[in-house]
Amino acid sequence: MKKTFVLFALLSIMLASVPAAMATNGTNLIGIGPISRAMGGAGVAAPQDTLSAIFANPAAMCFGPYCPGSSVDFAGTWFNPNVDGKMVNNGLPSPPFPGSGQGDSQMNAFVVPAIGVTTPINEKLRFGIGMYGQSGMGTDYKGTQMPAPVYTQLQVMKFAPNLAWLITPNFSVGASLEVVWQNLDLGQGAAHDYALGLQLGVLYNLGKFNIGASYTTPESVDHKNVGDFNQDGTLDSLTLESPQTFKGGVSYEPNQSWLFELYTRWYGWGSADGYKDFGWDDQWVFGFGGQWRPADKWTIRLGYNYGETPIKNNTGFNPAGNTNVQGVPVNNVGYETLRIIGFPAIAEQHFTAGLGFNITQNWLLNLSFMYSPEESFSEASAGDAYLLESNMSQWSSSFGLTWFF
């Protein structure tokens, strides 16, 4: 147990220094840990490590390679988004409206750590706990040719103790208490706070098939004095709510060499504070993943994940008008700039692959790679008086070690 506490202490230090992620499905990573990420974010029906179970379906802690013993998973994801933006003023007075320009976001690549632990309490109950960076977003156009020095950074970290109950040999339920830390910086000073949430899950085994589902409650955080939205010299506050989420999946394991999973997720961005204020729609995500063990020590994994951007296109907006954001009137050009340039959650397709290697009977090494091809999002005001555009592609790689004990 002392080794476990040391790992959690190390992770806490690392989490404190993690910059914002350009995440994938909205602001959320497609999966946690190299195995799930190699399989396109799969894990709600047949997770292959504790990180996948804690993130996707707490009931799945009773089914997996980690049962019936204990295990620790330690992982890190190197994330490298490539983002550029453009703002074009076609005749509006500057000032007060920004001029024209374009630039590449200066937000550097970064590492997102994660750790998960599971252990049996008795034959029916299992305890698990995880700490991981789950979502985030950010751009940095300071020092570029962009007419507005846009800087945004959102970080969402979770600490999730988990309890799973094997009601029958084929059916389990589980719950995770999620302690959420959320940090937001809009270029005028960072503001962070905490929230509590709950994830509930079920999993049913039908021989070679598993059926799993989970639900996560909304998790709301108030960010005090984070930005001067109406330019009156006083910093305003903003509430951001991680949306309620449904996940469902079906897996098929014909033998010990092959595993396949299909899954879907629904994110309620359209009713979540903050995101609904900035014109996000609810989002459906679809994905699949598979793994093949060609030899005792090797595993090959592939996957795919798709989720249409939740950002609404407001082409035709009035550049001289205002939009109300939680009681504060925001000029429409500034509002759309923050939506499109500051928080370009426009990644949609994700192609994934990975390898696993059994170093020993008790130690496993896993690697994964993810590529999201370039997506573009643009909108123009009425009469094309003002144009905004963002382009983004993503690369990431993940590394993980699993220790069975």
NORVENTA-V166862 format. One record per pair of residues at least 24 apart in sequence whose ideal C-beta (glycine too) atoms are under 8 Angstrom apart, sorted by sequence separation. I is the first residue (numbers start at 1). J is the second residue. If there is no record, write none. Layout:
BEGIN
i:I j:J
i:I j:J
END
This chain:
BEGIN
i:31 j:55
i:49 j:73
i:51 j:75
i:81 j:105
i:83 j:107
i:133 j:157
i:134 j:158
i:156 j:180
i:157 j:181
i:175 j:199
i:195 j:219
i:218 j:242
i:243 j:267
i:244 j:268
i:263 j:287
i:283 j:307
i:284 j:308
i:348 j:372
i:349 j:373
i:370 j:394
i:371 j:395
i:31 j:56
i:132 j:157
i:156 j:181
i:157 j:182
i:175 j:200
i:176 j:201
i:195 j:220
i:218 j:243
i:243 j:268
i:262 j:287
i:263 j:288
i:283 j:308
i:314 j:339
i:347 j:372
i:370 j:395
i:81 j:107
i:131 j:157
i:132 j:158
i:155 j:181
i:156 j:182
i:174 j:200
i:175 j:201
i:195 j:221
i:216 j:242
i:218 j:244
i:243 j:269
i:262 j:288
i:283 j:309
i:349 j:375
i:369 j:395
i:370 j:396
i:131 j:158
i:155 j:182
i:173 j:200
i:174 j:201
i:194 j:221
i:217 j:244
i:244 j:271
i:261 j:288
i:283 j:310
i:348 j:375
i:369 j:396
i:370 j:397
i:81 j:109
i:130 j:158
i:131 j:159
i:132 j:160
i:154 j:182
i:155 j:183
i:173 j:201
i:174 j:202
i:193 j:221
i:216 j:244
i:243 j:271
i:244 j:272
i:260 j:288
i:261 j:289
i:282 j:310
i:311 j:339
i:347 j:375
i:369 j:397
i:370 j:398
i:80 j:109
i:130 j:159
i:131 j:160
i:154 j:183
i:155 j:184
i:173 j:202
i:174 j:203
i:192 j:221
i:193 j:222
i:215 j:244
i:216 j:245
i:243 j:272
i:260 j:289
i:261 j:290
i:281 j:310
i:311 j:340
i:346 j:375
i:368 j:397
i:369 j:398
i:79 j:109
i:129 j:159
i:130 j:160
i:153 j:183
i:154 j:184
i:172 j:202
i:193 j:223
i:215 j:245
i:242 j:272
i:260 j:290
i:280 j:310
i:281 j:311
i:346 j:376
i:367 j:397
i:368 j:398
i:78 j:109
i:79 j:110
i:107 j:138
i:129 j:160
i:153 j:184
i:154 j:185
i:171 j:202
i:172 j:203
i:192 j:223
i:193 j:224
i:214 j:245
i:215 j:246
i:216 j:247
i:241 j:272
i:259 j:290
i:280 j:311
i:281 j:312
i:346 j:377
i:367 j:398
i:78 j:110
i:79 j:111
i:107 j:139
i:129 j:161
i:130 j:162
i:153 j:185
i:171 j:203
i:191 j:223
i:214 j:246
i:215 j:247
i:240 j:272
i:241 j:273
i:243 j:275
i:258 j:290
i:259 j:291
i:279 j:311
i:280 j:312
i:366 j:398
i:367 j:399
i:78 j:111
i:79 j:112
i:107 j:140
i:128 j:161
i:129 j:162
i:152 j:185
i:171 j:204
i:191 j:224
i:213 j:246
i:214 j:247
i:240 j:273
i:241 j:274
i:258 j:291
i:279 j:312
i:311 j:344
i:344 j:377
i:366 j:399
i:367 j:400
i:77 j:111
i:105 j:139
i:106 j:140
i:127 j:161
i:128 j:162
i:151 j:185
i:152 j:186
i:170 j:204
i:171 j:205
i:191 j:225
i:213 j:247
i:239 j:273
i:240 j:274
i:241 j:275
i:258 j:292
i:311 j:345
i:366 j:400
i:76 j:111
i:77 j:112
i:105 j:140
i:106 j:141
i:127 j:162
i:128 j:163
i:151 j:186
i:152 j:187
i:170 j:205
i:191 j:226
i:212 j:247
i:213 j:248
i:239 j:274
i:240 j:275
i:257 j:292
i:258 j:293
i:275 j:310
i:279 j:314
i:310 j:345
i:311 j:346
i:365 j:400
i:366 j:401
i:76 j:112
i:77 j:113
i:105 j:141
i:106 j:142
i:127 j:163
i:128 j:164
i:151 j:187
i:169 j:205
i:170 j:206
i:189 j:225
i:190 j:226
i:212 j:248
i:213 j:249
i:238 j:274
i:257 j:293
i:309 j:345
i:365 j:401
i:366 j:402
i:76 j:113
i:77 j:114
i:106 j:143
i:126 j:163
i:150 j:187
i:153 j:190
i:189 j:226
i:212 j:249
i:256 j:293
i:257 j:294
i:309 j:346
i:340 j:377
i:364 j:401
i:75 j:113
i:76 j:114
i:103 j:141
i:106 j:144
i:125 j:163
i:126 j:164
i:149 j:187
i:178 j:216
i:188 j:226
i:211 j:249
i:212 j:250
i:309 j:347
i:340 j:378
i:363 j:401
i:364 j:402
i:75 j:114
i:105 j:144
i:125 j:164
i:160 j:199
i:180 j:219
i:182 j:221
i:184 j:223
i:188 j:227
i:210 j:249
i:211 j:250
i:212 j:251
i:309 j:348
i:340 j:379
i:363 j:402
i:33 j:73
i:37 j:77
i:74 j:114
i:75 j:115
i:104 j:144
i:125 j:165
i:126 j:166
i:186 j:226
i:187 j:227
i:188 j:228
i:210 j:250
i:270 j:310
i:308 j:348
i:363 j:403
i:364 j:404
i:34 j:75
i:73 j:114
i:74 j:115
i:103 j:144
i:124 j:165
i:125 j:166
i:178 j:219
i:180 j:221
i:182 j:223
i:185 j:226
i:186 j:227
i:209 j:250
i:210 j:251
i:269 j:310
i:307 j:348
i:362 j:403
i:363 j:404
i:33 j:75
i:73 j:115
i:103 j:145
i:124 j:166
i:184 j:226
i:209 j:251
i:265 j:307
i:306 j:348
i:362 j:404
i:32 j:75
i:34 j:77
i:72 j:115
i:73 j:116
i:101 j:144
i:102 j:145
i:103 j:146
i:123 j:166
i:124 j:167
i:209 j:252
i:210 j:253
i:267 j:310
i:306 j:349
i:336 j:379
i:361 j:404
i:362 j:405
i:72 j:116
i:73 j:117
i:101 j:145
i:102 j:146
i:118 j:162
i:208 j:252
i:209 j:253
i:305 j:349
i:306 j:350
i:346 j:390
i:350 j:394
i:354 j:398
i:72 j:117
i:101 j:146
i:142 j:187
i:197 j:242
i:208 j:253
i:304 j:349
i:305 j:350
i:336 j:381
i:347 j:392
i:71 j:117
i:101 j:147
i:107 j:153
i:130 j:176
i:189 j:235
i:191 j:237
i:208 j:254
i:304 j:350
i:344 j:390
i:346 j:392
i:347 j:393
i:70 j:117
i:71 j:118
i:100 j:147
i:188 j:235
i:195 j:242
i:278 j:325
i:304 j:351
i:305 j:352
i:341 j:388
i:347 j:394
i:29 j:77
i:70 j:118
i:99 j:147
i:128 j:176
i:277 j:325
i:303 j:351
i:304 j:352
i:333 j:381
i:340 j:388
i:344 j:392
i:70 j:119
i:98 j:147
i:277 j:326
i:303 j:352
i:332 j:381
i:340 j:389
i:341 j:390
i:69 j:119
i:70 j:120
i:98 j:148
i:218 j:268
i:302 j:352
i:303 j:353
i:336 j:386
i:340 j:390
i:69 j:120
i:301 j:352
i:302 j:353
i:337 j:388
i:66 j:118
i:68 j:120
i:274 j:326
i:301 j:353
i:302 j:354
i:336 j:388
i:67 j:120
i:94 j:147
i:220 j:273
i:273 j:326
i:301 j:354
i:333 j:386
i:85 j:139
i:184 j:238
i:218 j:272
i:300 j:354
i:301 j:355
i:68 j:123
i:300 j:355
i:301 j:356
i:83 j:139
i:85 j:141
i:184 j:240
i:299 j:355
i:300 j:356
i:22 j:79
i:61 j:118
i:278 j:335
i:298 j:355
i:299 j:356
i:21 j:79
i:89 j:147
i:182 j:240
i:298 j:356
i:299 j:357
i:22 j:81
i:67 j:126
i:87 j:146
i:298 j:357
i:87 j:147
i:182 j:242
i:278 j:338
i:279 j:339
i:297 j:357
i:298 j:358
i:22 j:83
i:85 j:146
i:87 j:148
i:278 j:339
i:297 j:358
i:54 j:116
i:180 j:242
i:296 j:358
i:317 j:379
i:319 j:381
i:11 j:74
i:51 j:114
i:53 j:116
i:287 j:350
i:289 j:352
i:318 j:381
i:319 j:382
i:51 j:115
i:62 j:126
i:313 j:377
i:315 j:379
i:316 j:380
i:317 j:381
i:318 j:382
i:7 j:72
i:51 j:116
i:53 j:118
i:61 j:126
i:85 j:150
i:278 j:343
i:280 j:345
i:291 j:356
i:314 j:379
i:315 j:380
i:316 j:381
i:317 j:382
i:50 j:116
i:309 j:375
i:311 j:377
i:313 j:379
i:316 j:382
i:319 j:385
i:7 j:74
i:49 j:116
i:50 j:117
i:61 j:128
i:299 j:366
i:301 j:368
i:319 j:386
i:4 j:72
i:50 j:118
i:309 j:377
i:3 j:72
i:58 j:128
i:54 j:128
i:53 j:128
i:54 j:129
i:55 j:130
i:54 j:130
i:55 j:132
i:50 j:128
i:54 j:132
i:51 j:130
i:55 j:134
i:50 j:130
i:33 j:114
i:51 j:132
i:32 j:114
i:29 j:112
i:33 j:116
i:22 j:107
i:154 j:240
i:156 j:242
i:20 j:107
i:238 j:325
i:239 j:326
i:19 j:107
i:238 j:326
i:19 j:108
i:21 j:110
i:237 j:326
i:20 j:110
i:19 j:110
i:21 j:112
i:18 j:110
i:236 j:328
i:18 j:111
i:18 j:112
i:18 j:113
i:229 j:325
i:14 j:111
i:15 j:113
i:32 j:130
i:230 j:328
i:14 j:113
i:229 j:328
i:230 j:329
i:32 j:132
i:230 j:330
i:231 j:331
i:61 j:162
i:229 j:330
i:230 j:331
i:11 j:113
i:32 j:134
i:62 j:164
i:11 j:114
i:61 j:164
i:62 j:165
i:231 j:334
i:11 j:115
i:29 j:133
i:58 j:162
i:60 j:164
i:62 j:166
i:29 j:134
i:58 j:163
i:59 j:164
i:229 j:334
i:28 j:134
i:29 j:135
i:54 j:160
i:58 j:164
i:8 j:115
i:28 j:135
i:135 j:242
i:7 j:115
i:27 j:135
i:54 j:162
i:26 j:135
i:27 j:136
i:53 j:162
i:63 j:172
i:7 j:117
i:27 j:137
i:62 j:172
i:61 j:172
i:21 j:133
i:23 j:135
i:60 j:172
i:62 j:174
i:4 j:117
i:23 j:136
i:59 j:172
i:61 j:174
i:21 j:135
i:22 j:136
i:23 j:137
i:59 j:173
i:60 j:174
i:18 j:133
i:21 j:136
i:22 j:137
i:59 j:174
i:15 j:131
i:20 j:136
i:21 j:137
i:22 j:138
i:58 j:174
i:20 j:137
i:21 j:138
i:22 j:139
i:57 j:174
i:58 j:175
i:15 j:133
i:20 j:138
i:58 j:176
i:12 j:131
i:19 j:138
i:11 j:131
i:54 j:176
i:8 j:131
i:27 j:154
i:27 j:156
i:20 j:152
i:20 j:153
i:19 j:153
i:20 j:154
i:21 j:155
i:20 j:155
i:19 j:155
i:18 j:155
i:18 j:157
i:63 j:203
i:58 j:199
i:60 j:201
i:62 j:203
i:15 j:157
i:58 j:200
i:59 j:201
i:63 j:205
i:58 j:201
i:59 j:202
i:60 j:203
i:57 j:201
i:59 j:203
i:57 j:202
i:57 j:203
i:63 j:210
i:60 j:212
i:186 j:338
i:59 j:212
i:57 j:212
i:59 j:214
i:56 j:212
i:57 j:213
i:58 j:214
i:186 j:342
i:44 j:201
i:57 j:214
i:45 j:203
i:56 j:214
i:46 j:210
i:20 j:185
i:45 j:210
i:45 j:211
i:46 j:212
i:45 j:212
i:44 j:212
i:44 j:213
i:44 j:214
i:152 j:338
i:150 j:337
i:150 j:338
i:148 j:337
i:154 j:343
i:57 j:247
i:152 j:342
i:56 j:247
i:150 j:341
i:151 j:342
i:152 j:343
i:57 j:249
i:150 j:342
i:56 j:249
i:148 j:341
i:146 j:341
i:141 j:341
i:139 j:341
i:44 j:247
i:46 j:249
i:139 j:342
i:44 j:248
i:45 j:249
i:139 j:343
i:44 j:249
i:45 j:250
i:46 j:251
i:139 j:344
i:43 j:249
i:45 j:251
i:137 j:343
i:42 j:249
i:46 j:253
i:137 j:345
i:42 j:251
i:48 j:259
i:46 j:259
i:46 j:261
i:45 j:261
i:26 j:243
i:44 j:261
i:43 j:261
i:45 j:263
i:42 j:261
i:44 j:263
i:43 j:263
i:42 j:263
i:39 j:261
i:41 j:263
i:97 j:319
i:92 j:319
i:96 j:331
i:98 j:333
i:97 j:333
i:28 j:267
i:98 j:337
i:25 j:265
i:26 j:267
i:92 j:333
i:25 j:267
i:26 j:269
i:48 j:291
i:41 j:285
i:42 j:287
i:41 j:287
i:42 j:288
i:40 j:287
i:42 j:289
i:40 j:288
i:41 j:289
i:26 j:275
i:40 j:289
i:39 j:289
i:87 j:337
i:38 j:289
i:39 j:290
i:39 j:291
i:36 j:289
i:38 j:291
i:26 j:280
i:87 j:341
i:30 j:285
i:85 j:340
i:85 j:341
i:26 j:283
i:30 j:287
i:25 j:283
i:85 j:344
i:25 j:285
i:42 j:303
i:83 j:344
i:39 j:301
i:40 j:302
i:41 j:303
i:38 j:301
i:39 j:302
i:40 j:303
i:38 j:302
i:39 j:303
i:40 j:304
i:41 j:305
i:38 j:303
i:40 j:305
i:35 j:301
i:37 j:303
i:30 j:305
i:25 j:305
i:24 j:305
i:26 j:307
i:25 j:307
i:24 j:307
i:26 j:310
i:97 j:386
i:75 j:366
i:82 j:374
i:92 j:385
i:90 j:384
i:91 j:385
i:92 j:386
i:90 j:385
i:89 j:385
i:90 j:386
i:89 j:386
i:90 j:387
i:88 j:386
i:87 j:386
i:88 j:387
i:87 j:387
i:88 j:388
i:86 j:387
i:87 j:388
i:88 j:389
i:86 j:388
i:87 j:389
i:85 j:388
i:86 j:389
i:85 j:389
i:86 j:390
i:85 j:390
i:84 j:390
i:85 j:391
i:83 j:390
i:84 j:391
i:83 j:391
i:84 j:392
i:41 j:350
i:83 j:392
i:40 j:350
i:82 j:392
i:41 j:352
i:81 j:392
i:82 j:393
i:40 j:352
i:81 j:393
i:82 j:394
i:39 j:352
i:81 j:394
i:82 j:395
i:38 j:352
i:80 j:394
i:37 j:352
i:38 j:353
i:39 j:354
i:79 j:394
i:80 j:395
i:27 j:343
i:38 j:354
i:79 j:395
i:80 j:396
i:37 j:354
i:38 j:355
i:49 j:366
i:79 j:396
i:27 j:345
i:78 j:396
i:26 j:345
i:35 j:354
i:77 j:396
i:78 j:397
i:30 j:350
i:34 j:354
i:77 j:397
i:78 j:398
i:35 j:356
i:77 j:398
i:78 j:399
i:23 j:345
i:25 j:347
i:30 j:352
i:76 j:398
i:24 j:347
i:75 j:398
i:76 j:399
i:75 j:399
i:76 j:400
i:22 j:347
i:75 j:400
i:24 j:350
i:74 j:400
i:75 j:401
i:73 j:400
i:74 j:401
i:38 j:366
i:73 j:401
i:38 j:367
i:73 j:402
i:38 j:368
i:72 j:402
i:73 j:403
i:35 j:366
i:37 j:368
i:38 j:369
i:71 j:402
i:72 j:403
i:34 j:366
i:71 j:403
i:33 j:366
i:34 j:367
i:35 j:368
i:37 j:370
i:71 j:404
i:72 j:405
i:34 j:368
i:70 j:404
i:71 j:405
i:69 j:404
i:70 j:405
i:69 j:405
i:66 j:404
i:30 j:370
i:24 j:370
i:24 j:372
i:51 j:400
i:49 j:400
i:49 j:402
i:37 j:396
i:38 j:398
i:37 j:398
i:34 j:398
i:33 j:398
i:34 j:399
i:35 j:400
i:34 j:400
i:33 j:400
i:22 j:392
i:24 j:394
i:22 j:394
END
